[in-house]
Amino acid sequence: MKTEKFPTTETVGLNPAQVDPTELPENAFRELAADEEYRPVMHPAHDYPEATPYSVTMGLILAVIFSAAAAYLGLKVGQVFEAAIPIAIIAVGLSGALKKDNPLGQNVIIQSIGACSGVIVAGAIFTLPALYILQASYPEISVNFLEIFLSSLFGGVLGILFFIPFRKYFVKDMHGKYPFPEATATTQVLISGQGQKASSGGQAKLLVIASLIGGIYDYIVATFGWWAETVTTTAYAWGATLADKAKFVFSCNTGAAVLGLGYIVGLKYAFVIFAGSIFVWWVIIPLLGTSGEFAVMAPQEIFSGYARLIGIGGIAMAGIIGIVKSWPVIAGAVGLASRELKGAQQQSAVVRWQRDISMKHVAYFIFIALVAVLIFFWIGVINTFWQAAVAWLVVTVIAFLFTTVAANAIAIVGSNPVSGMTLMTLIIASAIFVAIGLTGTGGIVASMVVGGVVCTALSMAGGFVTDLKIGYWLGSTPRKQESWKFLGTLVSAATVGGVILVLNNVYGFTGDSALAAPQANAMAKVLEPMMMGGATPWTLYIVGAILALILNWLGVPALAFCLGMFIPLHLNTPMLVGGLVSWFVGRSSKDKELCKVRQDRGTLIASGLIAGGALFGVFAAITIMCGKEVPANGGEFVPQILGLVVYAALIGYFYWDSCRARRQQ
């Protein structure tokens, strides 16, 4: 293994503050030449304040706040935003206001701990609300805080431990080969506060303004319903007739947060996801609606009960394809870890910037965590040891194998397909549980808890690669990020357990005004027939699996397409709108450098819309908890027109403000 060689403080004759650059090196985002090395912002030969009482405390506070924000947004629209970006913004602002010396390393730790919120939330809300959904039909199903908390905690811990052996491959060996969109945006925010750059104040102001616009916009809709939260053709007489006769519907969520999310994802993958939606809504549903029992069903009923299940089968097959493609990576990481276990390389010989928790300690902690999971399954969930052991084996194997799939997805598109991989886990686990006699409501609870652990583990693995890539670009110590990540996971798991209970009491997950929880509804739809003796729609799953194989053969991202097939159309349409805004901003001038600057400004605005929309969504939930009636959110003609007008104004602002960037910025 090549050893990095960097000049020491003595050889350069300056202190760290004097030699550290105030922007990322030129080779940060491209592949390195054979004899080229990457030198991060914080010098590898120096020590910096990183895990301090200030950074740890602030990281934990933000983990609590953003766990609540992400849970609300995820259960409302089915998308969990990456908390790293808004947390980085806050960290930079606070360090500047408090006049912290050498704040960059501390800000990385704040971001790393705080970002536990989004990944833990994704693991919990994509699965465990399904227990509440099924509880409406089977009152004997019980849901308690301890099950939610422990499944999230153990899943997060396993995700951290399983990913550490893969860190060097993804963040160092593949330097410049993966785009890392979320990590790139977050790193740019963190570096904006380095060295008191003149531009950092302007960036902070821009982020605050965008956050206020997005937050107030989404708060008004969620709290007062002044305009339509979702514009749809069914709100008009001609659209209702079209839906009834031809089963044709078009709809779009008008929220600011989802618009910003689409911008960051970009047009390519937003279009693939949208293509999956229109394939279901404009091809499959109209075809099914022409005959038999489907003729009397509403399009939404056909989608929920039948068409969506094809997407579920496709997601499962796409996950298998991902594992097969990632097998060389898995084998390489296991080989590297085994060599370090044998003492092939001493941690003391590794430069600070590349120093992980030792593989011996990782192996020891994995053993303890897996024993704890087995005890939890046996005593707290299943109560029969050999059935608990089977569940434990399912979790261990699937969580480890899918770790690279989750990391690859984040590295390439910035979006982790944990819901699809968890659906496959549920199908596999449920089939195994039925075979060993674990059925009925007991089987439902066992399957969903198992799914919660796996989903959180995969969500953490995907999110953690973002944290560690940020640390790589900036020069943090990986071991410190890895160590303090466990505490952030503990706090976030406790927070999300309480938030889910509160949101269930305020909104619920079933009924007219319930939170959408699209992924949890999909999980419940898959699980119920398998565990309660109903007819499992294997034919639809197989059709979806074949479709995924064909898409992969054609070179189409099968996972993104199939995700679009089971997430509702109104949530995928604004992703496409945001992607189109990004595309037009990137082509707003013949000057490519100017277009790049404008796109970067748009990324900051999008981050503000996401952060503001999510945080004010929590404020809206608190307002409703205090007695405000849940608004109807615009099913009538006038709110629909207002929704279109206001949404167009938001898009116009987004494009206009992005294009105000100048080359010197």
N, C-alpha and C positions, 0 to 999 in steps of 0.2 A: 504493500500500500504506500502510495506517495505521501510524504510528510510535508505539510505546508511550512514554508520558511518565511518569516516576516521580520522586519527590523524591530528591534526593541526600543524602549524609550531612550536608552543611553546612546544607541547608534544614530538616532535621528536628532537627539539633543533638544527635544521639546517635550512639554507635558501633553497628555492626551487631548486636552481641550484645544491646544494649539494645532495639533496635527490632524484632528478628525475633520473630514469633509462635511459640508453642509448639504450635500445632495448625493444621490445614489451614483455609483460609478457608471461609466459609459457601457460597461459589459454586464450590467446587472440583469438585463432581459434577453441577452443573446447567448448562443452557444460559445464556449471558449475554444480558442485554438489549442493545439496539442501542447504547447509550452506555456500557456497562459494560465494565470491564477486569478481568482476573484478575491478582492480585498474589500471586506465590508466596511460600513461607515464607522463602527466602533472598532478600533484597532485590535486584532486578535492577540497581540502581545501585552495588552494592558488589561487591568481590572477596572470595572465600573460599578457604581451603585445600581443594583438591579432589584433584588428581593429585600426591600426595606420595610419598616413598619408602615410608612406612608403608602407605598405601592401595593402592599398586600391588603391593607385595610380598604383602600379605595377600590381595588379590584373586586373585593368581596361585596362592597356596597353596590357597585354597578352590576355585579352578577345577580343580586336580588332584584334590582329595578328592572333589568332587561329580561330576566326570567318571566316576570309578570307581563311585560310588554310583548315579548315573543309568543307567549302562550295565548294571549288574547288574539293577536293577529293570525297566528297559525290556525286556531280553532274557528276563526271567522271566515278566512278566505283560503285556507289550505296551504299557505306559503309561509315558511318561517324565514325571516330575514337574517342575514349574517350580522350578528351583533358586533363583530370586530370593528367595523367601520365607525359607527356612532360612538362606541366606547373609546376608540383611538382619538376621535375628535375631542371628546370630553377630557381625556388624559392630557392632550396637548394644551388645551385651554387652561386647565387647572395648573399645570406645571409652569405655564407662562404667568398666570395670575399670582402664583405663590413664589415666583422667581427661584425655582429650583435649579441647583447646579447640576450639570450633567444629567438632564432628565430623561434622555432617550432610553437607556436601559430600564429605568423604572417604568416608563410609559409602556414598554413592551410587556413587562410583567402585569401591569394593570390591564392591558388589552387581553393578555393570555388568560388571566384568571376570570375576567369579566365575560369573555367570549364563551365560557362554559355554559352560560345561560341559553344561548340559541341552540346549541347542540343537544343539551339535556332536554330542553323543551321539545325539540323535534322528535326525539326518541319516545317521550312520554305521550304527547298529544296525538301522534299518529296511530297509537295503539290503545292505550288504556281507556280513553273515553268510549271505546266500543263496548266496554262492560256496562256503562250507563245506558247506552243505546239498546243493548240486549236486555237490560234490566226491565225495560218497559214491557217486554213480552214475557220475561221470566223473573218475577219479583224475588224469587229465592236467591238470585245472584247477589252477592254482597260485594261492595267496593269500600275499601278503607284506605286511610292515609298511609299506613305502614306498607301496604302492597305497592302503592304508587312510588313511595319514597325509596324503598329498597330495590325495586326493579330498576329505577332510574340510576340509583347510586352504583349498584353492581355492574350495570351495563356501561356506565361511564368509566368506571375503573378498568374494566376489561378492555374497553376501546383504547384507553391510554396505553396500557401494558402491551396489548397486541401490536400497536403501531410503532412503538419505539424501535424495534429491530428494523423497520422499514424506513426510518427517518433518513439515513444517509443516502439511500437509493433515490428517494423522491426529491429531497431538497438540495442535495449536493451532486450526486452522480448525474441526475437529469437536468442540471442547470441549463436554462435557456431552451429546453425542449418542451416544457409545459408552460402555458400562459399564466396560470394562477390568477384569474381575474380578481377574485376577492382579496387575495393576499397583496396583489399589486396596488389596489385602491387603498387598502389599509396602510401599507408601507408608505405610500405617498403622503398620506395624512400625517403619519408619525414623523416623517423626515421634514415636514413643513415647519415643525417647531424647533428644528435643530439649528443652533447657531444664531437664533434670533433673526432669521431671514426677514427681509422686508415684506416678502410676499405672504408670509404666514398669517399676518394680521388680516389681509384681504381674503385669504382662504377661510379663516375662521368666521369672518363676517358673512361670507357667502353661505357657509354651511348653516349658520344660525338662521339666516333669512329663509333658506330653503326648508329647514326644519319647521320653522313657524308656519310657513305657507302650507306645507304638507300636513302638519299637525292640526292647524285650525280648520283646514278644508275637511279632513277626515272626521274631526270631532263634530263639526256641524252636521254632517251626514249621519253619523252614528247616534248622535244625541237628539237632534231636532228633525232630521229627515226633510230638510228644506228642498232638496232635489233628490232624484232617484239614485239610489246607491248602485243599482244595476239597470241599465237601459236594455230593453228587450222588445222584440217585434210583437210579442204577445200582448203588450199594453195597448195596441191599436186593434180596431175591429178587423182590418184586413189581415193583420198578423195572427190574430186569434183564429180566423178562418183558415189561414194557411197552415197553422199548427194542427188544427183539427182534421183537415182534409189531406194534407200532404205530409204532415208530421215534420214540417220545416220550421226551425227556430234560429234566431240569431240574438245573442246577448253579450253584454260587456259590462264588467264592474268598473265604476268610475273613480275608484279610490286612488289617492296619490301614492301610497306605499307600493302598490302592485305595479303602477306605472314606472316608478323608479327601479323596481326589481327587474322589469323587462329591459330597461336601458342597460343595466350592468350585465345581464345575461347576454345581450346582443341579438342581432337579427337572425343569425344562422340558426341557433338552437331554439330561439323563440318561435321561429317559423316552423321548425320541425315539430315542436310541441303543439302548435296551433294546427298543423296539418293532421296530427293525430285526432284532434278534437273535431275538425270538420269532416274527417273520414267517418267518424261515428255519427255526428249529428246531421250531416248532409248526404250521407250515403247509406250507412247501415240502418239507422232509425227510419228514414223514409221507405227503404225497401221492406223492412219488417212490418211497417205500418200499413202496407197495402193488402194484407190478408189475415184471416183467422182472428184469433183473440186480440192481436195487436191493433186491429183496426179501431177498437173502442178505447184504447189506452192513450193517455197523453204522452207526448214525447219524453217528458221527464220520467214517467213510469217505465217506458221501454228502455231508457238509458240506465236507470238504477237497477232494474231487474234482469236485464239481458245484455244489452250492447256493452255496458261497462265491463262485464265479465270477460269479454274477449281481450280487452286491454290488460286485465289482471293476468291472464295466461301469457300474454306477450311480455309483460314485465318479468314474470318468473323465468321465462326462457332467456330473455335478455340478460338477466342476472347470471344464469349458467354460462352463457357465452362470455360474459365478462370474466368469470373465474377461469375459464379455459384460456382466454387470452392473457390473463395475468399470471398464469402458472410459472413461467420463468422468473418473474419478479418474486413470487412467493418462495420458490426454491432458492434463489439467490440470497434473499434476506435470512432465511433459515440457516443457510450455510455460513453467512457472515456472523450470525449470532452464535452458532456452535463453535466457530473458531475463536471468538472472543471469550466464550465460556471456558475454553481450553487454555486461555491465557496467551493467545497469539499476539495480543497487543495490550499493553498496560495503559490504563486510563491516564496515568501521570505523564505518559509520553505524547498524549494527544493534545493539540493546541486547545486552549480554553473554548474557542469558538465552535469546536466540533466534539465537545466532551458530553457524552450522554450518561444517564444512570447506567452503571455497569451491568452487563448482561447477566452476571451471576445474581445480582439483586433483582433484576427484572424477572428472571426465572423463579426466584424465591417468592416474589410478590404475586406472580401469576398463580403459583401453587396455593398460596393463602387465599387469594380471591376466589379461585375455583372451588375450594373447600367451603368457603362461606356461601357461595351460590348454591352448592349442593344441600347444605344445611337449611338454607332459606326455602328451597323448593320442598324439602322433605317435611320440615316442621311447620312452615307458614303457608304452604299452598296445596300440596298434593297428599301428604300424610301417609303415603305408602312408599317405602324406601326404594324398591326396585323401579317403580314408575317415576319417582323423583330422579333416580339415576339416569333413566332413559332421557328425561327432559334435560337434564344437565349435559348429557352427551350431545344432544341436538344443539344446544346453545354453544357449547365449546367449539364444535366442528364448524358450524355455519358462521359464527362470529369471526373466527380466525380466517376462514377462506374468503369471506366477503370484505375483509379489511382493505385489501388492495383495490377492490372494485370501488369502494367508497372514496378512497384517496385519489384514484385515477379520475373519477367524476369531478371532484372538487378541483383538481389540478388543471383539468381541461376546460370545463364550462362553469366552474364556480357553483354548481348546484349538485347536491348529494341525493341520489335516488334511493334513499333509505326505505321509503314507503314501498317501492316495488320489491326490493330485496326482502323486506319484512313480510310482504304478502306471500312470497315463495316459502319463507320460513314457516308461516302459519299453515300453508297447505301441506308441507312436509310433516311438520310437527303434529298436526291434527290427524293425518293419515296414520302416523305411527301410534298416536295415543288411542285412536279407535281400535287399532290392531291389538293393543295390550289391555283393552277394556276400560280405558279412561274416557268416558263419554258423558253426555248430559251437561248439566250446568257446571259440575265439577271440572269436566273437560274444557268447557268454555273458559273458566277462570284460569286454569292451568295454561291453556294455549295462549291466552292474552298476556299473562305475566311473562311467559317464555318469549313471546313476541316483543314485549316491552324491553326486556333485557337485551335481546339481539338488536332491536331497532336503535336503542340508545348506544350500544357498543359501536355500531356502524356509523351512527351520526357523530359520535365522538371521534372515531378514527378519521372521518372525512374532515371534520372541523379542526382537528389537531394538526393536520398537515398544513393548513393555512397558518396557524400560529407559528409552527416551526420554520416555515418558509419565510415568514416575516422576520423571525429571529436570525435566519441565515443571511438575508439581505443586509440587515442592520448590524449584525455581529453580536447578538446576545449569546448567553451560555445555555445550550439546550438542556443541560441537567437541571438548571434552575427553573426553566419553563416546565419541564416534565414533572419536577417535584411539587411545585405549587399548584399544578393543574388539579391534583387530587383534592386539595382543599376547596377550590372553586367548584369542583364537581359535587362535593358534599353539600355545600351551601345552595347550589342551584337545584339539586335534587329535592332538598327540603322545601325550597320555595315553590317549585312547580307543583309539588304534591298539594300544597295549600291552595295555590291559584286554581288548579283544576276543580277542587272542591267548591271554591267560591263561585267560579264561573258556572258550574253546574247548578248551583242554588239560584243564581241570578237569571241566567238565560236557559239552561238546560241544553240537552243534545237531541231532543225529540220534540216535535210540535212545530207550529207555524213560525214562532219567533225564536226558535232555537239556533244556536251556533251551528254552522254548516258542518264542521269537522269532516271534510270529505274523505280523508284517508281512513279515519276511524270507522266511518260508515262503510267503506269498502272492506275493511277488515271484518266487520260484523257480518256483512253480506256473504263473505267467503266462509266464515266460521260456523254460522248457525246451522246450515243444512248438514255439514259434516258431523257436528256434535249431537244434533237433536234428531238424527234419523231421517232427515229430509233428502230429497234428490239433489245430489251434488252435480252442478252443471259441467261435468268433465268435458263434454263436447265443445262448449264455448271456450274453456281453458285451452283445449288442444288446438282449436282454430287460431287462438291468439298466439300460441307457441309456434305454430307453423308460419304465421304472419311475421313473427320476429325473426325467424330463420331466413325468410325471403328478404326482409328488409336488410338484414346483415349481409346477405349475399349481394344485394344491390348497392351496398355501401352507405345506406341510410342509417343514422344513429337509432337503432331499434329501441333502446331504453327511453330516449326522449320522446319518440313517436308514440310508444305505448303508454307512457305517462300521460300524454295528452289525451289518450283514449278514455282514461278513467277519471281524470280531473274535470269538473264541469266546465263547459264552454265559456261561461261568463268570467271565469278566473284565468283562462288561457288567452282570451282575446286581448286584455290589457297588456299581457306580456309581449304580444306581437306589436302592439302600439308603441310600447317603450322601446322595443328593438328597432322599430322604424324610425323613431326619433333619433336613436343612436346612429343609424345608418345615414340619415339626412345630415346630421351634424358633422359626421365624418366626411361628407362630400359637399360641405357648404362653401368651399373655396377651391380654386385650382392650386393653391399653395398647400402642399401636403403637411408641412411643418405647422402651419396655422391650423389646419384641420385637426391635427393631433392635439394641439393645445386646447382647442375648443372641445374635443371629446373628453379630455381630462377634466375640464371645467364642468362638463355635463356629468361626469362621474361623481364629482363632489356634490352637485345639485341633486342627483339621484340618491346619493347617500343621505342627504338631508331629508328628502321626501320620505325615504324609508324609515329613518329614525324618528322623524316628527310624527308621521302617520301612526307608527306603532305605539309610541309613548302616549300620544293623545288618545289613542284607542283605549288604553288603560284608564285614562281620565274619564272617558266616556262610560266605561264599565262602572267606575266608582260613582259617577253621577246617577246612573240608572239604579245602582244599589241604594243610593240615598233617596229614591222615590220617584225619579223621573220615568215616565212611561216609555217603553220601547217604541220608537217610531215605526210606522208602516214602511218607510223608505221608498215611497214613490212608485206604486203600481199604477197610478192614474196618469192621464194624458199630460197635464200641466207639469207635474214633477219630472216626467220623462223628458219633455222638451227642455226644461231647466237643467236637467242632468246633462243633456247633450251640449248645451251652451256653456255651462260651467266647466265641463270636462275639456271641451275644445279650448277654452281660455287657459286652463292649466297646461295643456299640451303646448299652446302658443307661448306661454311664459317659459316653459322648459326649453324650447328650441331657441327662443330669443335670447334668454340669459346665457345659454351655452355658447352662442355665437358672439357674445360680447367679449370673449377672450381675445387677447392680443399676443403676438409672438413673444414679446418680452416677458410675458407672464409665464 
